């Protein structure tokens, strides 16, 4: 009897091992086939590194997260404490209202960041107007800073996996799009002339399932194919480092320096941001919100100086000079491009916007927790107590007395916190990232497919249209485990969640 049981168990084990072997072979052979663009779908990622495709049906504080999966007859319910994030494939862009211009970026001590219009600020409260929730009122104690946007502020490009308008290569399948993520094969290239202004801000997320070797070219004149000898700036991102080169066309490349960056792990992306001010010859690299390095380029872009005929009337000569100044400085190029030296590199959340060239400084350190800091357009600073902002004027109390400063002269206000910011997150806190990049924290979240409702620590009960939600992040204080891959390979990302 014992022999029969052992024989049966042995046969069962062999069957499982053989099945797993053939399954892995099938996966490997399938992964070797050319990939095609997958239909866009939402993706639900868990803290253990696993993920599911499908669609979010509902979120309820009592029942948890209800998820519709193609392989399940009925929706599946999950506990929020095991969830990491839900990324939505389809998201509507913020509505553009005629004549509307967001004048201020609001940052709160819990990490919330909104863009809108400042209505008023006094010693206890702030009132603002947003595009997604109308007029809001919040205690002033929760506000960290207000940044007044320049008139030229504008979003130039905001996309995830839309390759329309981009030149790609070297083959039609060099890039694969799935779940809002672009995955490039070896030597994959994508470039586009976005008519970059001299001051710009470029953001994107990059991840990898193997080694990272990405070339990102900025202000390049080569948007049809990758060219080491092109003009502009080349950032080479590798595992733990970044090199910056300046292309000088036929005069070769100039190395501007190297810096260390975090090493991206499977399943975890790096948030890369590059702020460029060619008027001052400065390029600043930020990774995951932290300033990594600022480089100074001695070859600053300078406005073209026209040759004016001395015989021209003074008014005509002045008009020629004014036209040259209006055209701005001569740039090496106005495009950008991505080039993957090896396969398996993933790009997402690409955003390009105009920038005002204002200094980058950690806000919580800037005031040293002792007072309020007001930055002015001429780069001067004023310290004191911000008593009120209303009717286009900021009232600042200082040792010299009360000062009334026109808001047109103010670029940023940093408010020293009344207490040390809390480090513990509220139980059940969920972060909603909107299509325009804003982030809002909510507790007791509810989702019914039309509205996302919850309680904001600043504004109280809040309702958002689900069409504007790009991502929901659960358990913000915890990071997910890296997915456990069966074997290495750039193409296996089609089987495992990113």
C-alpha positions in Angstrom: 0.0 0.0 0.0 2.8 2.4 1.0 4.6 1.6 -2.3 1.4 2.4 -4.3 1.0 5.7 -2.5 4.6 6.7 -3.1 4.4 5.6 -6.7 1.2 7.7 -7.2 2.7 10.7 -5.5 5.9 10.3 -7.6 3.8 10.2 -10.8 1.8 13.3 -9.7 5.0 15.3 -9.0 6.5 14.3 -12.3 3.3 15.4 -14.1 3.5 18.8 -12.3 7.1 19.2 -13.1 6.6 18.3 -16.8 3.6 20.5 -17.1 5.6 23.5 -15.6 8.5 22.7 -17.9 6.3 22.7 -21.1 4.4 25.8 -19.8 7.7 27.7 -19.4 8.8 26.5 -22.9 5.5 27.8 -24.3 5.9 31.1 -22.6 9.5 31.4 -23.9 8.5 30.6 -27.5 5.6 33.0 -27.3 7.8 35.7 -25.9 10.1 35.3 -28.9 7.3 36.1 -31.3 6.8 39.7 -32.5 4.6 41.7 -30.2 1.7 43.7 -31.5 0.0 46.7 -29.8 -2.3 45.4 -27.1 -5.7 46.9 -26.5 -5.6 49.6 -23.8 -6.8 48.3 -20.4 -6.6 49.3 -16.8 -4.1 47.5 -14.6 -4.3 46.7 -10.9 -1.0 46.3 -9.1 -0.6 44.7 -5.7 2.0 45.2 -3.0 3.3 41.6 -3.5 4.4 42.6 -7.1 1.5 40.8 -8.9 -1.0 42.5 -11.2 -4.3 42.1 -13.0 -5.8 43.6 -16.1 -9.4 44.5 -16.3 -11.5 47.4 -15.1 -12.4 49.0 -11.8 -16.0 48.6 -11.0 -16.3 50.1 -7.5 -14.5 51.1 -4.3 -16.4 50.9 -1.1 -15.0 51.4 2.5 -17.0 48.4 3.7 -16.6 46.0 0.7 -13.2 47.0 -0.6 -12.1 47.2 -4.2 -14.4 45.5 -6.7 -12.5 44.5 -9.9 -13.8 43.1 -13.2 -11.5 40.6 -14.8 -12.0 39.0 -18.2 -11.5 35.5 -16.8 -14.0 35.9 -14.0 -17.8 35.7 -14.3 -18.4 37.9 -11.4 -16.3 40.9 -10.1 -13.6 40.1 -7.6 -13.3 41.9 -4.3 -9.9 42.8 -2.8 -8.8 44.3 0.5 -7.3 47.8 0.1 -4.5 47.0 2.5 -3.1 44.6 -0.2 -3.3 47.1 -3.1 -0.6 49.3 -4.5 -2.1 51.2 -7.4 -4.6 51.2 -10.3 -3.5 52.8 -13.5 -6.2 53.8 -16.0 -5.6 53.4 -19.7 -8.1 56.0 -20.8 -8.1 59.4 -19.2 -9.7 62.7 -20.3 -7.5 65.7 -20.5 -8.4 68.7 -18.4 -11.0 70.9 -20.1 -9.6 74.0 -21.7 -11.8 77.0 -21.0 -11.5 80.0 -23.2 -9.6 82.8 -21.5 -8.8 80.7 -18.5 -5.2 80.7 -17.2 -4.1 79.0 -14.1 -2.0 81.5 -12.1 -0.8 79.5 -9.1 0.5 76.1 -8.0 -0.4 75.1 -4.5 1.6 72.7 -2.5 0.4 71.3 0.8 2.4 69.7 3.6 1.0 66.3 3.0 2.2 66.2 -0.6 -1.0 67.4 -2.3 -0.3 69.6 -5.3 -2.9 71.5 -7.2 -3.0 74.1 -10.0 -5.5 76.9 -10.1 -6.3 80.5 -9.1 -5.7 82.1 -5.7 -8.8 83.9 -4.5 -7.6 85.0 -1.1 -5.4 84.1 1.9 -5.6 85.4 5.4 -4.2 84.4 8.8 -6.4 81.3 9.1 -7.6 80.2 5.7 -6.9 80.0 2.0 -9.4 80.1 -0.9 -8.6 78.8 -4.3 -10.4 77.9 -7.5 -9.6 74.6 -9.4 -10.7 73.3 -12.7 -11.9 70.0 -11.3 -13.7 71.0 -8.1 -14.5 74.7 -8.4 -13.9 76.9 -5.4 -12.2 75.3 -2.4 -11.4 76.6 1.1 -8.8 75.1 3.4 -7.0 75.9 6.7 -3.9 77.9 6.0 -1.9 75.7 8.3 -1.9 72.9 5.7 -0.3 75.1 2.9 3.4 74.7 2.3 3.9 77.0 -0.7 2.3 79.0 -3.5 4.1 79.4 -6.8 2.8 82.0 -9.2 3.1 80.8 -12.8 4.6 82.9 -15.5 2.4 84.1 -18.3 4.3 81.9 -20.7 3.5 78.8 -18.7 1.9 76.2 -20.9 1.9 72.4 -21.5 3.5 71.6 -24.8 3.0 67.8 -24.8 1.3 65.4 -22.4 1.0 61.8 -23.4 1.7 58.2 -22.3 1.6 55.7 -25.1 0.4 57.7 -28.0 3.0 57.6 -30.8 1.0 59.9 -33.1 3.3 62.7 -34.3 6.5 60.8 -33.3 9.1 59.5 -35.8 9.9 55.9 -34.7 12.2 53.2 -35.9 14.1 51.3 -37.0 11.2 48.8 -37.6 7.4 49.2 -37.3 7.5 47.0 -34.2 10.4 48.8 -32.4 7.9 50.1 -29.9 5.1 48.2 -28.2 2.3 50.0 -26.4 0.4 48.5 -23.5 -1.3 49.8 -20.4 0.0 53.4 -21.0 3.6 52.2 -21.2 5.9 52.2 -24.2 8.5 49.3 -24.3 11.3 49.6 -26.8 13.4 46.9 -28.4 17.1 47.2 -28.9 18.0 50.3 -31.0 14.4 51.6 -30.7 14.2 55.3 -31.5 11.4 58.0 -31.2 11.8 61.7 -31.9 9.7 64.7 -32.3 10.1 68.4 -33.0 8.1 70.1 -30.2 9.4 73.6 -30.9 10.9 73.8 -27.4 11.3 77.3 -25.9 14.6 78.3 -24.4 13.2 77.4 -20.9 11.6 74.0 -20.7 10.6 71.3 -18.3 10.6 67.6 -19.4 9.2 64.8 -17.3 9.0 61.1 -17.9 9.1 57.8 -16.0 11.6 55.1 -17.0 11.8 51.5 -16.0 13.5 48.3 -17.2 13.3 44.6 -17.0 17.0 44.2 -17.8 19.8 46.7 -18.0 19.2 50.4 -18.5 21.0 52.2 -21.3 18.9 55.1 -22.5 19.9 58.1 -24.5 17.6 61.1 -24.1 18.4 64.0 -26.5 17.1 67.5 -25.7 17.1 70.6 -28.0 18.3 68.3 -30.7 18.1 68.9 -34.5 17.9 65.2 -35.2 14.3 64.0 -34.7 14.2 61.5 -37.7 16.9 59.1 -36.4 19.5 58.9 -33.6 22.7 60.7 -34.4 25.6 60.9 -31.9 27.0 63.9 -33.8 23.7 65.9 -33.6 23.5 69.3 -32.0 21.8 69.7 -28.6 22.2 67.8 -25.3 22.4 64.1 -24.7 21.6 62.5 -21.4 22.9 58.9 -21.2 21.0 57.1 -18.3 22.6 53.8 -17.1 22.4 51.7 -14.0 23.3 54.1 -11.3 24.7 56.9 -13.4 23.9 59.6 -15.9 26.3 61.4 -18.3 25.6 64.7 -20.0 27.1 65.5 -23.4 26.7 68.6 -25.5 26.5 67.9 -29.3 28.3 70.5 -31.4 27.5 69.1 -34.8 30.6 68.7 -36.9 32.8 69.7 -34.0 31.9 66.6 -32.0 30.7 66.1 -28.4 31.6 68.0 -25.2 31.3 66.1 -21.9 29.6 68.4 -19.3 29.8 65.9 -16.4 28.5 62.8 -14.7 26.2 62.2 -11.7 24.9 59.2 -9.7 21.2 58.3 -9.9 19.2 55.5 -8.2 19.2 52.1 -9.8 15.8 51.2 -11.2 14.5 47.8 -10.0 12.1 45.6 -11.9 8.6 46.8 -11.3 9.7 50.2 -10.0 10.2 53.3 -12.3 12.4 56.3 -11.9 10.6 59.7 -12.2 13.0 61.8 -14.3 12.7 65.5 -14.7 15.0 67.9 -16.6 14.6 71.7 -16.2 16.5 73.6 -18.8 17.2 77.4 -18.9 19.3 78.0 -22.0 19.2 81.8 -21.4 21.3 81.1 -18.3 23.0 78.0 -19.6 21.7 75.8 -16.8 20.4 72.2 -16.9 19.0 70.6 -13.8 18.3 66.9 -13.3 15.8 65.7 -10.8 15.0 62.0 -10.0 12.0 61.0 -7.9 11.6 64.7 -7.0 15.2 65.1 -5.7 17.7 67.4 -7.3 20.6 65.2 -8.6 22.8 67.7 -10.4 22.9 71.1 -12.1 25.2 71.6 -15.0 26.3 74.9 -16.4 27.0 75.1 -20.1 29.5 77.8 -21.1 28.0 77.9 -24.6 24.9 79.8 -23.5 22.3 80.4 -26.2 22.4 84.0 -27.1 19.9 86.2 -29.0 20.8 86.7 -32.6 22.3 90.1 -33.3 21.2 91.4 -36.7 23.4 93.4 -39.0 21.6 96.7 -39.4 22.3 99.0 -42.3 23.6 102.2 -40.8 21.7 104.1 -43.6 18.3 102.9 -42.3 16.1 105.5 -40.5 16.3 105.0 -36.7 12.7 103.8 -36.4 13.3 101.1 -39.0 16.6 100.0 -37.4 14.9 99.7 -34.0 12.1 97.7 -35.6 14.7 95.3 -37.0 16.4 94.9 -33.6 13.0 94.4 -31.9 12.1 91.6 -34.4 15.4 89.8 -33.7 14.8 90.0 -29.9 11.2 88.6 -30.4 12.6 85.6 -32.3 14.6 84.8 -29.2 18.1 83.1 -28.9 19.5 80.8 -31.6 18.9 77.2 -30.2 20.9 74.1 -31.3 17.5 72.5 -32.1 13.9 72.4 -30.8 13.2 68.7 -30.7 13.7 65.8 -28.3 14.3 62.1 -28.8 14.6 58.7 -27.0 17.0 56.0 -28.1 17.3 52.6 -26.4 20.7 50.9 -26.8 19.3 47.7 -25.4 15.7 46.3 -25.3 13.3 46.1 -22.4 13.4 49.8 -21.4 9.9 51.2 -20.6 8.7 54.8 -20.9 5.5 56.4 -19.6 4.0 59.7 -18.4 5.9 61.9 -20.8 5.2 65.5 -20.2 6.8 68.7 -21.7 6.0 72.2 -20.6 7.4 75.7 -20.7 9.3 76.8 -17.6 10.1 80.2 -16.1 13.6 79.4 -15.0 13.0 80.1 -11.3 15.5 78.6 -8.8 15.1 75.1 -7.5 15.4 74.9 -3.7 14.0 72.5 -1.1 11.0 74.4 0.3 11.0 73.0 3.8 14.6 74.0 4.3 14.3 77.4 2.7 12.5 79.0 5.7 14.3 77.1 8.3 11.0 76.8 10.1 11.3 80.3 11.4 9.3 82.6 9.1 7.8 83.1 5.7 9.9 83.5 2.6 8.7 85.6 -0.4 10.6 85.4 -3.6 10.4 88.3 -6.0 10.7 88.5 -9.8 14.0 90.3 -9.6 15.4 87.4 -7.5 15.3 89.4 -4.3 13.9 87.7 -1.1 11.8 89.1 1.7 11.4 87.4 5.1 8.6 88.1 7.5 5.0 87.1 8.2 2.6 86.8 5.3 -0.5 88.4 6.8 -2.8 88.4 3.8 -3.1 88.1 0.0 -6.1 89.7 -1.6 -7.0 92.0 -4.5 -3.6 91.5 -6.2 -1.5 92.5 -3.1 0.5 90.6 -0.6 0.8 92.1 2.8 4.0 91.2 4.6 4.8 92.0 8.2 8.6 92.5 8.8 11.0 94.2 11.2 10.7 97.3 9.0 7.0 97.4 9.3 4.1 96.3 7.1 4.8 96.0 3.4 2.3 95.8 0.5 3.8 94.0 -2.4 2.0 93.7 -5.8 1.5 90.1 -6.7 2.9 90.8 -10.2 6.3 91.1 -8.5 6.0 87.8 -6.5 7.1 84.5 -7.9 6.8 82.2 -4.8 5.6 82.3 -1.2 6.9 79.6 1.2 5.1 79.4 4.5 7.0 78.0 7.5 4.9 75.2 9.1 3.4 76.0 12.5 4.4 72.5 13.6 6.6 69.7 12.3 4.8 68.0 9.4 3.3 64.7 10.4 5.0 61.6 9.0 2.2 59.1 9.6 -0.4 58.6 6.9 -4.0 58.5 7.8 -5.5 55.0 7.8 -6.9 54.1 4.4 -5.5 57.1 2.6 -5.6 57.0 -1.1 -3.9 59.4 -3.6 -5.6 60.3 -6.8 -3.4 61.6 -9.6 -5.4 63.6 -12.2 -4.8 64.0 -15.9 -3.2 67.4 -15.5 -0.7 66.0 -13.0 -2.3 67.2 -9.7 -2.4 64.9 -6.7 -5.2 64.8 -4.1 -5.2 62.7 -0.9 -8.5 61.2 0.1 -9.7 59.0 3.0 -12.8 56.8 2.9 -12.7 56.7 -0.9 -15.8 55.7 -2.9 -15.8 55.0 -6.6 -19.0 54.2 -8.6 -17.7 54.7 -12.1 -18.9 58.2 -12.4 -17.5 59.9 -9.3 -14.6 59.5 -6.9 -15.7 60.7 -3.5 -13.7 61.0 -0.3 -12.6 63.2 2.5 -9.6 65.6 1.9 -7.5 66.5 4.9 -7.7 70.1 3.7 -11.0 70.6 2.0 -13.3 68.1 3.7 -15.7 66.1 1.6 -14.6 66.2 -2.1 -16.0 64.7 -5.3 -14.1 64.2 -8.5 -15.2 63.1 -12.0 -13.6 59.7 -12.6 -12.9 60.7 -16.2 -10.0 62.9 -15.0 -8.4 60.3 -12.8 -5.1 58.9 -14.2 -4.0 56.8 -11.2 -5.1 55.7 -7.8 -2.4 55.0 -5.2 -3.2 53.0 -2.1 -1.0 52.6 1.0 1.3 55.5 0.0 3.7 54.7 2.8 4.5 51.2 1.4 6.5 50.2 -1.6 5.6 47.1 -3.7 7.8 44.1 -4.0 9.6 43.5 -7.3 7.8 41.0 -9.5 9.3 37.5 -9.3 10.2 36.6 -12.9 10.6 33.0 -14.1 13.7 33.9 -16.1 15.2 37.1 -17.5 14.1 38.5 -20.8 13.0 41.9 -22.2 9.8 40.5 -23.8 8.4 38.8 -20.7 6.8 42.1 -19.7 3.7 41.0 -21.7 3.1 38.3 -19.0 3.9 40.2 -15.9 2.4 43.4 -14.6 4.6 46.5 -14.6 
